[in-house]
Amino acid sequence: MSSDSEDHPHGDEFQDNPLPREEPSEGEIIPKILHSFYEDRPFVSCTRCGESLLDFDEGYRISKNFSKDECIIEYALCLPCLDAMLDEASEESKVALAKFHSENLREVSGFNECALCDKKFDSVKDGDYSFAGVCQGDRMLDSAMVCFDCMEAMANIMSEETRRSWDKFREENFPGVPSDFEPFPSQGAPIVF
């Protein structure tokens, strides 16, 4: 994997802290690409409950949606809040998402290729995509890139009840983002890996 700025979005962000390797080692420092763009620092609190992320021994997940090289939406969820959001999903959505993941989830890690299809980052970097990292303390334990087509495919299998739950999360935490703004589809749900 090359860390040249032309290979990845946000060129100079990768100069000091390159993207994680294809299979990150246990306890890798969280790369700058997963820091809060809006606060210009690492995430410090859960977007949903507001508690310090360092207080969660079980860890947390950072998600960032991009359009080209611009961060559109970013959030960090402690694992209890992520689990609670997943519990709020309808049974129909849980079954559909589990089936989708069992059929599509690939044995890849990192930001070079989609975790759900064979698209490479180079083929999606001029469009919409999502990065996610599973973290504990100041360390990243796993990471993934999901292309917009796969985000949209997951959004399309969610029930109306789950869509309403995701809309509520978006409205409470991102009041300036219109419900139909892509790549944050109104019918979507948090990406889980």
QUILINJO-V606958 format. One record per backbone hydrogen bond with DSSP energy under -1.0 kcal/mol. CO is the residue of the C=O (numbers start at 1). NH is the residue of the N-H. E is the energy in kcal/mol with one decimal. If there is no record, write none. Layout:
CO,NH,E  CO,NH,E
This chain:
4,7,-1.7  10,13,-2.6  11,14,-1.4  25,28,-1.2  28,140,-4.2  31,34,-2.0  32,35,-2.2  36,40,-1.1  36,41,-1.2  41,36,-2.6  44,53,-2.2  46,50,-1.6  51,46,-2.6  52,55,-1.5  53,56,-1.4  56,59,-1.6  59,79,-2.0  60,135,-3.4  61,77,-2.7  62,133,-2.2  63,75,-2.4  64,131,-2.7  65,72,-2.9  65,73,-1.3  66,129,-1.8  67,70,-2.1  70,67,-2.4  73,65,-3.0  75,63,-3.0  76,47,-3.5  77,61,-2.8  78,82,-2.6  79,83,-3.0  80,84,-2.3  81,85,-2.6  82,86,-2.3  83,87,-2.5  84,88,-1.5  90,94,-2.4  91,95,-2.6  92,96,-2.3  93,97,-3.1  94,98,-2.4  95,99,-2.3  96,100,-2.5  97,101,-2.8  98,102,-2.5  99,103,-1.9  100,104,-1.6  101,105,-2.8  106,108,-1.8  112,121,-3.0  115,106,-2.8  119,114,-2.9  120,123,-1.2  121,124,-1.5  121,125,-2.0  124,127,-2.5  127,68,-4.2  128,148,-1.5  129,66,-3.1  130,146,-2.5  131,64,-2.7  132,144,-2.4  133,62,-2.6  134,141,-3.3  134,142,-1.4  135,60,-2.5  136,139,-2.0  138,30,-1.7  139,136,-2.6  140,28,-1.2  142,134,-2.3  143,110,-1.7  144,132,-2.3  145,115,-2.7  146,130,-2.4  147,151,-2.0  148,152,-3.1  149,153,-2.1  150,154,-2.2  151,155,-2.4  152,156,-2.2  155,158,-1.1  159,163,-2.2  160,164,-2.2  161,165,-1.7  162,166,-2.4  163,167,-2.6  164,168,-2.2  165,169,-1.9  166,170,-2.5  167,171,-3.0  168,172,-2.4  169,173,-1.7  170,174,-3.0  174,177,-1.9  178,181,-1.8  181,184,-1.4  185,188,-1.9
